[in-house]
């Protein structure tokens, strides 16, 4: 997504049909997102309908109210893509777990339909960047024009990277779907009925039904129909009338997201302070353990006794030889005392037998102490005074990226990982993050991470059962801790979240699968380059879009207040159209960078000109109106 739409999409120019090809839970979640939330007609291509995800898609297909079609095919070859309708589709998402399969299908799809929007799941970042440039260049050559003027972008995403902002937001901020624009981080936050506005609130996004105001994006959030239901983008009169009886979803600016250039200390100083901290935390005391002291103490006592006997009976001179010679004899390093007296020879034999008995104990104690030191040295436990921090369990692929993002904020973090070779261990050491290399499920490990004094717990291991065990153990130690866990099974995640909410009503618990967290970003990319993100609100959704004012009579020449259309769109920010939109990294989520002139608190009377660019919160209906200039028809349903 490298630019904003500059031209209206002609009515009927192409189908709004979308195609999803995949083989795991991401395809299912994306189909649900496009069908239930965004209202798009979708064809899903799966290798089988017999597995759990295939059965879920088949259930959507059997629902007469759903426009989801199901196509079973082993691989996304050219024949399969044609059968799925790629030649006439507006967008195609390739979400297979194999990068090679996704790349091959993307190249085939671009040949079948040069104007299709491609959203490709890739685990290899560098390969994804090359593929994105290649496919966009191919589209430009085929179209014979600048791809910035056509809505046929190629977006390469990683489900891991797109899920990370939501996991971080849940742990660091609590509720709220995040959005990153212009290097700033925003979230949707619920204000309780009757609550006073906050200084960080930018706009009212929705008035909630009250059925589930604590988490409007939850999977189990119902929606009350009618005037008492959720009102997306309400007018001021509706918001004021219901502010004392219903909660409101507000857009809040959270913080400026730091980058490496924002760091106060240069990397050299950071590494120096990290080295000093590591030296201070090394477990030197293991060399003074009771076992080591006892063995070396015994050895020292034997040396003293032999030295006194040598001085008393052998009459060695100078005095230091009385210590030096017994030491050589114990370590079998001295010459045979054949030319000395009988007493000296007997003392040498005694020292040799003592060495045979004591030296193995000395070596064993030294080796054991060194091993204990090496094992303990890899840990960097937190200080006893640390509190109000985030405990991160699991430093795999997801955990490493979560840690990297947390390190760009002001939050204190303690990491726990049982595998010393996990990819995030090196990052934790480089950033000086307290690290405990033990199994978090073992007794006492969470206590050493000071979970009793923490504000949040993020559990991101690969085992659903282990994740639940860790959260339950943390809840026993700190019932108020904010717990966020990664679960692979969507149904299990929803059940766990409801149960823990009921058991600990005063504490926040969020359980989400990576596919559920990543699906909105994939859906936003499928809907066009101008869509920055999707925010679920009960059974509806809001889309955040960037639009050039020129060519849109609904915006051009109107004031910020006058451009508002109830339940369809609201202007959030105004900037210059020539500032340009440069994506930070499409593999790391959707973010607009480089547009440094956005005013996020525009005066209501400011008139929008042709040279302006605006960030809008829109409903799906409102986006259709803006992009086509006509009222959209509801999606056709199968009889």
N, C-alpha and C positions, 0 to 999 in steps of 0.2 A: 504494500500500500504506500505508494511513493508520491501521490499527489491527490489533489481534490478534484472532484467532478466540476468541470467548467461548463459543460453543455448539458442541457436537459436530455434525458433518454427519450427518444421519440416513442409515442404511444404505439404499442404493438410492434416495436422494432425487434423484440425478441421475447421469448417466453420467460416467465419468472420461475419456471421449473428448475429445481435443484436436484443434484445427484450426489449421493454419498456412497463411497466404496470403502469398506473396512472389514475388520475381522475381530473386533473386541468391543469393550464397553463404550469406547469413545464414539463409535458409529451410532450406537443406540442412543447415547445421551445427546448427540448432535441432532439426530432425527427428532427427538422429543423437543429439543430447543427450537428447531425450525418449525415444527408442526404446532405444538401447543402454545409456545411463547411468541414466535414471530409470524405464525400463520402462513408459512410457505408450503407449496406443493413439493413433495419430496419423493424421490425414488432411491431406495436403499439397496445396494448390492452387497450380499453376504455370501460367504462360502458354504454356509449350511444354515438351515432353519431349526436344526435339532438341538444346538447348544443353547445356553441360557440367554445369550443376547439375541440369537436368531428367534427364539420363542417370544421374546419381548417385542421385537420388530413385527413379528407375525401377528401379535395381539393388536398392535397399532393398525396394521393393515386390515384386520377384520373389523375394526371399529368403523361403522358407516359414517361417523362424523369426521373421520381423519382422512386427509388426502394422501397418506403415506402409501406408496407402492413398494412391493418387495420383489427383488429379482435374485435368484440363487445362481451363483456362478463360482467356479473354483478359483479363477484368476481374472483380473481386470484386463483381458486382452481386447483387441480392436472390436471383435464381434460382441463381446459383453458390453463395451462402452456404447456401441451403436444401439444395442437392445435397451440399454438404460436411458437412452434419449440424450446423450451428451451432445450430439450434433445440434440440437435446438435448445439446450439448457443454458441458463444464465450463469450457473456456478457449479463447480465440481469439487468435492472434498475427498482427498485420498488419505485415509487414516489407517492403513495397514501398519503392522508392527515391523515390517521389513522395508528398509529404506530403498532397496533396489527395486522392489515391486512398485513402490510409490513413484519413483523416478521414471520407470518405464511407462507406467500408466499416464503420468503427466505429459510426457513427450507425445504419446499417442493422442491424448485428448487435445493438445494444442494443435496437432495436425488436423483432427476432425473438426474442430471448432476454434478458429483463431481468436475469436472475441470472447471466449468463455473466461470467467473468473476462476482461477485455480487456487485452491488452498491445500497445501501439501504438508503432511506430517513427516518430519525428519528428526532423527536423533543425532545425526552428525551435523554439527553447526556449519563447518566450513563447506561441506558438500552441499548443504542447503543454500548457502549464499551463491555458490556457483550456479546451481540449478535455477534459482530465482532470476539471476541476471540473464541466463541463457534463454529461458522461456519468455521473459519480457522483451528481449531483443528479437526473438522469433516473431512475437506478436506484432511488434512495431514494423518489421520488414513486411509481414503479410498484409497488415493494414495500410502500409504506405504512409503513415503519419506518426506523430509523436504519441506514445501510449499515454501520456498525461492527459490527453484529450479524449481518451476512451476508457470505459469502465471494464477493462479486461486485464486487471492486474494479476500477478502471481505472488502469492503470499506463502512463505514457508514458516511453519510454526512447530514448536516442540511442546507437547502436552505438559511436560515437566516444567518448562519455563513459564508457560501461561498460567499454571496452577500456583506457582510460587507467590505472586503478589497477594492472592486471596488467603493463602496460608499465613503469610506474614501479617496481613491486616487482621485476620481473626485472632492471632496471638497477641499482637501489639496493641490493637485498637479495640478489639471486641467485635461488635456487629459492624457491618458496613461493606458493601461492594466497592472496590477501589477502581479509580480511573486515573491514568497518568497523562497529563497534557502539559506541554511547555515546561517540562522539567519539574512540574508540581504534581503532588499527589492529592486526590480528592476521594471522598467516600460518601455514600449515602448513609445517613445516620438518622435514627428514629428519635424524635422529640415527643415526650409523653404529653398527653392531653393537659392543657393548661400551663405547660412549661414556657418560660420566657425564652425569647430568641437568643441565640448565642452570637458572639461577635464574629465567629468563624463561619456562620451560616451564609451561603451565597444565594440560594433560591429554594423555593418550595417545589419539590418534585411530585409529591402525592399526599393526599389525605387518606389515611388508612381506615379500613373497616372496623378495626378494633378486635377482630377475631384472633389475630396473632401479631400484635404490634411489636413484640420484642424481636422478631426475626421475619420481616416481610419477604425475604428471599428463601425462606425455608421450604423444603419439599412438601411439608405437611401443612402449609399455610392455606387455609380456605379463603374463599372470597365471598363476601356478602353482596348479593346483587342489589340493584336499585340505588336510590339516593343515599342510603346508608352504607353502601359498598365503597370500595377503594376508588378514589377519583384521581386519575393520573393528570398531572399538569392542570390543577384547578385554577379558577380565577381567584382574585383577591377576596371577593365577597364570600365565596364558598369556603376558602381557607380560614377567614376570620370567623365565619359563623360556626365552624366545627372545631375550632382550635381548643375549646374547653371540653369537648366531648370525645374527640378522636385524636389519635396520634398523627404526627406529620412526618413524612420522609423528607429530610432536608439534604441539600448538597453542601458538604462542608469541606473546606480546605484544611488538609491535615498538616502537611509540612513540606518544606523544600527537600527534595530527594538529593542527597549528597552524592557526588561523584569523586573520583580520585583527585581531581583538581581542587575539590573543596576541602581536602583534608588539611588540617592545621599543621601537622608535623610531616616533614618529608619522610620518604620510605626508609632512609638510612637511620634517622632518629627512631622511627618506629621499631626497626629491627634491633637497634641498640637497647631500647627500653625493654623489648621482649627478651633479649639475652640476659639482661640484668634480672628481670623477673623470673626467668627460668632458673638461673643460678641460685636465686634466693629460695626457690621452691624445691630444689633438688633434695632428695631424702638422705642427707649425709648421715643422719643418726643411725642408719642401719649398720654402719661400721662400728658403732659403739653399742651394739646389742649385747645382751647378757651372755650369749654363746660365744661371741667373738672376744669379749673381755675376759671370760673365764679361761679360754684356751691360751690366749696371749699372756694373760696373767700367770698361768701355770708355767709357760715357757720362760717368762722373765724370772720367776722364782727359782727355777732349775738353774738358769744361767748364773744367778747370784750365788746359789749354794756351791756350784762348781768353781766359780771365781774365788770364793773364800777358801775352798779346799786347796786350790792351786796356790794361792798366796800363802796359806798356812804351812803346806807340806812340800810344795815344789820350789818355793822361794824364787819365783820368776821376777826378773827386773827388766825394764822399769815396770811400774805398777799396772799400766794399761794392758800388758800381756796377760795378766791374770783373768781378764774378761775376754780378750781377743782370742786366745787359744781355745777356751771351752766352746766359744761360738763356732770356730772352725771345725772343732771335733764334732759338735752336734750336727752341723750341716755337711759332715764328711768332706771337708775342703782342706784339712791340714795334712801335713806329711806325717808318716808313722814316727812315733817318739822312740825309736829303737836306740838312739844314742843317749836318751835321758834316763833318769833314775826310775826305780820300780814304781814309786808313787805316781809319777807323771804318766807312766804307761797305763797303770790301773785307772787313773782319772780319764785318760783318753778312751779306754774301752767303755767305761760307764757312760761317758758323754755320747759315744756312738750308739749304744743301746737306747739311751734316752731319745736321741734323734730319730731312730727307727720307730719308736712308739709315739712321739709327739708330732713329728712333721706331717704325717697324713692327716692328723686332726687340724693342724694349722692350715694346710692346703684346703681341706674340706670347708672349714669355716670361712676362709677368704673367698672361695668360689661361691658358696651359698650367699654370702653378704653381697658379692658383686652382682649375682643374679637378682637378688631382691632389690638392689639399687637400680639395676637396669629396668626391671619391671615397674618399679614405683616411679622411676624418672620420666617415663612416658606420660604419666598423669600430671596434670597441672590443676590441682584442686582449687576451688574458689576460696577466697579469704573468709574468715569466720564472721566478718562484718558485712558481707555482701547480702543485700536484700533487694526486693522489688525488681527482680531480674526475670529473664525468660530461660527456662530449661528446655533445651533442644535435644531430643533423643533420636539418634539415627543420623549418620553422616554419609548416606549413600548418594545416589544421583539427585534426588529431591532435597534431601537434607543439606547437601553441600550448597546448593543454590539458595536455599532459604538462609543458611548461615551467611553467605556472601551478601545477600540483601540486608540482613539484619546488621551486618557490620558497617553498612553505610548510614545507619541511623544512630541515634543516641541511646538505644536500648542496651542494657547489660545482658550478656548471654553466658550460659554455662552449657557446654556440649557433653553428651554422654554417648559413647560408641563402644561396642564390645570388640570390634575388629580393628586391630592396630594398623591394618593396611587399607582401610576404607579411604575413599577418595577425598573425603572432607577433613581427615585428620591433619594433613599437611597444611590446609588452609587455616584450621583452628590454631595450629602452632605459629603460623606466620603472622596471624592477626593478634596473637597473645590472648586468645579466648581460653578461659579455664576449661580444662578437658579432663574427663574421667573415662579411662579405657576399661570399662567393665560392663557387664550385662545389667541394664537398668532394672530387669525383673528380679535380680537377686536382692535379698534383704540388705538394707543399709546403703545401697548405692544412691538412691534418690535422696536419702538424708545427707550424704556427702555432697550432693549437688545443691543442698539447701532448698529443697522443694517446699519446705514448710514456710520459708520466707520469700518465695517467688510469687510473681503476679500471674505468670502464664506457664503452661506446659505444652510443648509441641512434640507429639510422638509420631515419627515418620518411618518406622521400620517396615519391613516387607510382610510381617506376619500379623494378620488381623487379630488373632487371639492374643498374641503377646502385647499388641498395642492396647487392647482393652484391659489386660491385666495391669499394665503399667499405669494407665489412667486411674483405674480403681484403687491401686496402691497409693497413688498421689492424692486422690480424693480423701482417703483415710487420714493421711498426714496433714492435708491442708484442704478442708472442704470448700474453701472459697476460691481455690486456684482456678484460673480460666484455662480450660483444657481443650486442646484442638488435636484431633487424631486423624491419621490417614487410614482409610479403610478401602479395600479393593471392591468389596461387594456393596452395591448401592442400596439394596434393600436392608442389608445388615447395618449399614451406616445410619439409615433413617430410623431403624428400630432402636439402635444403641442411643442415638441422640434423644429420642423421645423418652426412653427409660431413664437416662441420666438426668434429663431435665426434671422429670417427676421426682427423682430421688434427691436431687440437689437443686431445688427451685431458685435458690439465691445465687447460684454460680452458673457461669456460662459454659456450655459444652457444645462444641461443634465437631461433627464427624462427617467427613466428606471423602469421596473417592477423587483421584486425580482427574479421571475422565469427566466427572461432574463439574469440577472446577475449571477445566480447560474448555468445555463445550461452548460457553458463551463467547470466548475469543475466536474460536473457529467459526461460530455462527456469524459473528460480526464481520469477519473477513469475507465470508461467502456473500454477504449482502452488499459488499462494495467497498472501494477504497476510502470512501468518505465516512464510513462508520468506524468510530473509535472504540466503541464498546457497547455491551448490552447489560442492563441492570434488571434482573427479575424483580418484580413487585407483586407479591401474591401470585395470582394466575395471569397477570399481565406482564408487560415489560416496557422499559424505556430504552431508547437507542440514543447514543451520544454521537453526533455527526458534526463534520466541518463542511461548511457550504460557502462558496463565494456569493456575495450579494448580487453581483452583476447577473442580469438575466432572470432574476426571480422577482416578479412584481409583488409577490406577497411580502417581500422584505425591502426591496429597493425603494428609497424615498420615504419610508416609514420610520417612526421613532422606535426605540427599543421596546417601549411599552406598547406602542401601536402594532408592532409586528407580532406580538403574542397572539396565539390562537388557542383557545381553551381546548384541552384534551388532545391537542395535536402537536404544538411545539412551543418552546420558550427559549428566548435568546439568553445564553449564559455568559458569553464573553465576546468581545469585538476586537479585531486586529486588522492589520493591513494585509491585503490579498497578495502583495508581492513579497511577503516575508518568506514564503516557501514552506513546504512541509517536508521535513527530512526524517524518516523513521530512525529511531535510535538503534533498534535491532529487532527485526520482525520475529526472530527466534526467541526473543526475550519478552514478548508481549507487545501490545499496541501502545505506542507512545508517540506523541507529536513533539518534535524537537526543532529548534531553529526558528520557530515563530515567536520571537521575543517581544512582540508588541501587543499581546493580548491583554485587554483590560477586563478583569474578572468581576469588577463592580461598576459596570457602565451606568452612566446617568440615564434614567428612564426617558428623558427628553432627547437623547442623542439620536440624530437622524442617520440612518444607514445609507451609505453611498455605494456607488458601483465599485469603488476601489477597496471596499471593506471585505473582510472574511469573518464569519461568525461561527462560534461553537453553539450548537443547539442541543437541547434535550427534546426528543420527539417520540411520539408513539409510532407504531408501524404505519398506521393510516396517515399520520402527518408527514412521514418521510415519503410515502408514495405521492402525496399531493405536491410536495416540494420538487421531487425528481421528475414528475410527469406533467404537472400542471393541471391534472384532472382528478376528480374524486375516484378513488380506486373501487373496483368491484370486489366483493368478498370472494375468497378462494373457492373454487368449485369443489363440492363434496361429491363423493361417489354415492349413488343411490343405494 
